[in-house]
Amino acid sequence: MISRQSIIVAKWEFLRFFKWKQQLISYLLMMSVMAAVALWSYFTDESRQAYRIAVPAEFNISNTEQFQFQRPTIAFTEQLAQLKEEQTWHAVVTVTDDNVVLHTLAAKKWQQQLETELNNYFRQQYAAELNIAPEQLDRLQQPISLEYVYLDENFKGKDTPEKMIALGVLILLFIGLSTAFGQVLLSITGEKQQRVTEQLYAIVTPQQWMDGKVLGHSLSAMKAMLTSALVMLLVFIVVSIFVRDHGVSLGWLNWTVLAWLLPFALLGVLLSACFMGAIAASIDDPNTSGKGAVMMITWLPMLFTYLVIDSPTGTAMAILSWLPLTSFAAMPVKMAMVDVAWWQPALSLLLLLATLLWMRRLAGRIFLRGMQMYGKEPSWSEIVGWALSRKGD
């Protein structure tokens, strides 16, 4: 189906926007910046340090791993003097007329944790004055514990990591389609304005030219998605190691969903690129045309899927996962949150493939006539007529 000429065009379109040296340098710089941020966060983490806090003698507050509450016997002025010299205290707490005053040299992030500890202490003191037992106070402060029991055994759950994987799928698809949008619009409208259509038609057929462009830009979109996925994974690893001090565990990844995501994403990007290419071929001047906004229709599948992501077993998600124009976004998201039989994504993929082949022919017909029209843009009725015409098949 894909001719040698289309492969040549696809290779040229892909390499046109892919400079491996610049990409490698960008990745190295990105990783260096992320490593620097992680190291900076680690070495400036104030929560790992212990702080000495001077409190009044009547305070009956317990020490924590982060705060040591000490009750000095020296005068208040001497406490402040030692505070200024940073020899003994990191903060001095006083109580006057029911007002709590915290004396420090300057604002620090750890003071927010200290404020939380003081709030808990005074809450307990007020509760004691009201004859509320500590157990009763804890009960009042506890939020309601609501447990969900799902009878549908195929539903994996509504919380992380299932939902996070689903959201990640939508983000990656949005990145891929955004990349394809920019490259397709720039490539096709640029060549049309430079009047190179006649020369290229002498080398390749319009359908081959269109196929090559769609395939080349789709590969660029998939590269952008893969790069973004690796960056997201790298961020997770850096945060787990340097910020949360946790080990790296990838057990939350659903490899089955990722395996199905690749063909769905590729066919979805190809389908969207065909539509984008057809619209771009009908644009005379991208700076003044309003048809460029129509290309953004390809982002609607992600939006519709996001709106129903909290109801993965609902009717709306079922429709979106079977409808070929939206299944490339909805079916991987549904699979991330619901166990489905293997034949469901397989059949959805076949329907998507059939729609892609149909859209490819329509895009080729529009591309043939749109690239030959200069000086004016076709009307929507003309575009529909070109799509339905079999001229050039």
C-alpha positions, 0 to 999 in steps of 0.5 A, a space after each residue: 500500500 505504501 509505495 517506495 516514493 512515499 517512504 522517501 517522502 516520509 524519510 525526508 519529512 521525518 529527518 527534516 524536523 529530526 536533528 539527532 545532535 540537537 536532540 541529544 544535546 537537549 536531552 543531556 541539558 534537560 537531564 542536567 537541569 533535572 539533576 541540579 534541581 533534585 540535588 538542590 532540593 535535597 541539600 536545601 531540604 530544611 525538614 531533615 534538620 533538627 531545630 531548637 525552640 525556646 518555649 515558656 516553662 508552662 508549655 507541656 509540648 512533646 519533642 518531635 524528630 524535627 523540633 526540640 522544645 526547650 524551656 530556658 531559665 534565663 531572661 527573655 532578653 537573653 534568649 533573644 540575644 542568644 537567638 541573634 547569635 544563632 548559638 542556642 535557639 532557632 526560635 523563641 515562643 512567647 504567649 501574651 494576652 492569648 497571642 502567640 509570638 514566634 521570634 526568629 531571625 528571618 522567614 524560613 520554610 521550616 516555620 510552617 511545620 513549627 506553626 502546625 505543631 503549635 496549633 496542635 498543642 494549643 488545640 489540645 490545651 483548649 480541649 482540656 479546658 473544655 473537658 474534652 478527652 484526648 481520644 474525643 479530640 482525635 475523633 473530632 479531628 478525624 475525617 470520615 472514613 468512606 470505603 468504596 466496594 465495587 461489585 464490577 470485578 473488571 474495574 481496577 479502581 478510581 485512584 492512583 496508579 490506574 487514573 494516573 496512567 490514564 491521564 498520562 496516556 491523554 497527555 502523551 497523545 496531546 503532545 503527539 497531536 500538537 507536534 503533528 499539528 505544527 509540522 503538518 501546517 508548516 510543511 504543507 502551507 509552506 510548500 504551497 506558498 513556494 509553488 513547488 507543487 508542479 515540480 513534485 507532481 512530476 516525481 511522485 503522485 499526490 497520494 504518494 506525496 500525502 502518504 509520505 508527509 502523513 507518515 513522516 510527521 506521524 513518526 515525529 509525533 511518536 518520537 515526541 510522545 516517546 521522549 515525553 514519556 521518558 522524561 516523565 519516567 525520569 522525573 518519577 525516578 529522580 523524585 523517588 530517589 532524591 526527594 521522597 527518599 524512596 526506592 524506585 519501583 515500576 510495579 505500578 506500570 501496566 505493561 499491557 496498556 502500554 503495549 496496546 497504547 503504541 498501535 492505538 497512538 500510531 493509528 490515531 496520529 496517522 488518522 489525525 495527520 491525514 485530516 490535518 493534511 487535507 485541511 492544510 492543503 486547502 489553506 492559501 495563507 495560514 496567517 489569515 485563514 480560519 481553517 487552521 483552527 479546524 485542524 484542532 478538532 483532532 484534540 477533541 477525542 482527548 477532551 471528551 475522554 477526559 470528561 468521562 475519565 471518572 466513569 470508565 465503565 459508563 455508556 459514554 466511555 463505551 461509545 468513545 472507545 468503539 467510535 473510530 474517531 475517538 477510540 485511539 484516546 478512549 480505549 487505552 484510557 479505558 484499559 488502564 482503569 478497566 479489565 477488558 477482554 482482548 477482543 475488544 481492543 483488537 476489534 476497536 483497533 481494526 475499526 480504527 485501521 479501516 477508518 484510517 484507510 478511508 480517511 487516507 483516500 479522502 485526504 489524498 483527493 483533497 490534497 490533489 486539488 487543494 495544492 493546485 488552487 492558488 489565490 483563493 481558498 475553496 469553500 467547505 462545499 468544494 472540499 466535501 465535493 473533492 473528498 467524495 470525488 473519485 478523480 485521482 484514485 
